[in-house]
């Protein structure tokens, strides 16, 4: 949306562009401090990165509840 390259974001955040690629594809976790810094660089609230998360949690909770439900076995 901001038309920034990974290289530009990396320089602004203080990492190599390869690290930005790893963050982007989920290969590497991002620390809270780095996420806060990234939000500042991109000029978005920190909550921007968590939009829609409650919907994912709701689905995961429903799947977990289904898997944890005791099953009856035919004898």
Order of alpha helices (4+ residues) and beta strands (2+ residues): alpha-alpha-alpha-alpha
